[in-house]
Amino acid sequence: MKDRTTESDSLYDNLENMPVGELLHSINKEDKKVPEVVEGCIPQIEKIVVEVSKRMKAGGRLFYIGAGTSGRLGIVDASECPPTFGVSHDMVIGLIAGGDSAIRKAVEFAEDDTAQAWKDLSEYNIGPNDSVIGIAASGTTPYVIGGVKDARKNGLFTGCITCNDGSPLAQAVEVPVEAVVGPEFVTGSTRMKAGTAQKLILNMISTGVMVSLGRVKGNKMVDMQLSNDKLVDRGCRMLMNSLNISRVEAQELLSSYGSVRKVIEHYKK
């Protein structure tokens, strides 16, 4: 592969001697570069959304696999899909090298096993309608590369999110997204710009897929889980605005039907 941009020296030096204000403005200056890079990746992201949506409409699921920060970001995105879009917890699944204990604490050498990701995926009765997105800033993580190779070999759709050009991970999948955001503010700290790029892309993938699956109506999360007072209040306000009804009526309807979508469907019959 080409030189690893993710390992390039920072454009800044003597960070320990910088005044705090300059330090923060410099970080922000670097962060501003990320959305422009992600914008250039939209054609590839679109291909992923289209392919994943097609397979999920046929009963498939979306799996994210990663290690370290990349794995955690995949888990965050997957875990937000049920409360936001009302889908089951086994529809979008995030897997991390080292298992769930690695979400909070690093598991030594877990990412170096090329066979483990497929073992982890196989616990979910993986099938040809499923999709696997490998996430690795470097594009060289063995756990992720091995996982997407095995997934592709078994007929699954594969994509990836990486922050280096021409990486082994990008070469191993059908649709690579290569968001090359440049050197990190702290050399090699890919939880920074690379992590931000990955998060933005994951937001686009999951939201794009869920909209395609009909999980958003207009611009509202009509299938969101009403799991706390804030979300119940949001649901009431959605109904008040959409149906031009009072808060009392909205609360009663939401209590009776259990979701914004069901209330709207009933009310408009």
PELIN-V60560 format. One line per field, one symbol per residue. ss: DSSP state (@ for helix, = for strand, . for the rest). Layout:
# PELIN-V60560
ss: ???
This chain:
# PELIN-V60560
ss: ....@@@.......@@@..@@@@@@@@@@@@@@@@@@@@@.@@@@@@@@@@@@@@@@....=====.@@@@@@@@@@@@@@@@@@......=====...@@@@......@@@...@@@@@@@........=====......@@@@@@@@@@@@...======.....@@@@@..====..............@@@@@@@@@@@@@@@@@@@@....=..=........@@@@@@@@@@@@@@@...@@@@@@@@@@@..@@@@@@@@..
